[in-house]
Amino acid sequence: VARSLAALLCRKRAQLQMHSLPQVLLDDSIAADAQLHVLAVHVRNLRLAKSLAVWRAKLRVKYGRPGRSVACDTDEARRDEGVAVGAVCFFLADAEMEPFIRLRLVAGGCRCVVGRAAVGISQLPLHSPGTALTSATAQTAQCVGRVDVSVSVHAVEKGELRRYLALAAAHLQRAAALVSSVALAEGVVVEDDAGCMEGRRLQPAP
């Protein structure tokens, strides 16, 4: 029995490692109480150099080394709004993956990479302000912007993660889940035993 259980756990671990986070979340054969290790990459406050002629842009966050990585794209925004303020990219943590975060600044319209940065996860403190993005085209390392980056790892059950991502209106991409900043409006929140807010009944997440 012990050998059978160990073999089953090994198969489950291998099954999780072969999947991306969205695949795991949508795979009904993986139990809701399955323990997942999730890597969260927080990107905030992108500042672009005045010399950079880019008016719309987004950040592409890559986890892993070139040729074996997964990516998450933030929402595109105009320069005067800032980009990826409050965005969080969630990846399925993988012990076999190189512990590197690579950032790509992607210009709107042409969708070309105009800036890049790479940093080891172990080198990142809880919050790393001002990570420099260097030019992807210039022969010299010219700074084209800076972005605040932080990384955290969470052990969470699959069902709990699904509920959180649903409440946060996350967007499932090919290999990651993106939670963007949300617009806030002033108002009155009313809570009672019926679970109502502003007169609209809230249905529990499945």
C-alpha positions, 0 to 999 in steps of 0.5 A: 500500500505504501509503495502504491501511495508513493507511486501515486504521489510521484505521478501526481507531482509529475502531472503537475510539473508537466502542466502550466498553471492555467492547465492545472486550474482547468484540469478536473482530474486534479483534485481541488485540495491538491497543493500547488506552489505558485510563483507571484511576480509583482510589477509596479510603477513603470517609468519610461525614459523621456528619450524613448519614443513609445506611447503605448507599451506593456511588460512581458514577464518571463519565468525561466531561462531562454528556450525553456521559459513561460511568459505573462503579458500585462495589459497594454497602457498609454504612456501617460497612464503608466504601465502594469501598475499593480499587475501580478503574474502567477506561474506554477513554480517548478523546481526544474525551471531556472530561477530567473525573471526576465522582463521585456518592454514591448512597444504597442503597435509594432509589438517589438521589444524595446527594453529588457532586464533579467534578475535571479529570483534569489537576488530579489528582496521582498521589494526591489524598486527601480529595476533598470530596463536597458535598450534592446536595440542599442549597441551600448547598454542604455537605460530606457526605463525602470520598474519595481519588481517583487517576487513571492512564492505561495503554497495554496490548494487548487480550489482556494487559488481558483476562488481567489483568481475568480474574485480578482477577475484574473485573465488566464493566459497560455502559461500564467494568470494575470491580475491587473490593477482594478479601477476603484469607485467611491461608494457604500458597501453594505454587508449582511447575513444574506451576503448582499452588496449594493443590493446585488446578491453575491454568488459564491465561487464554484 
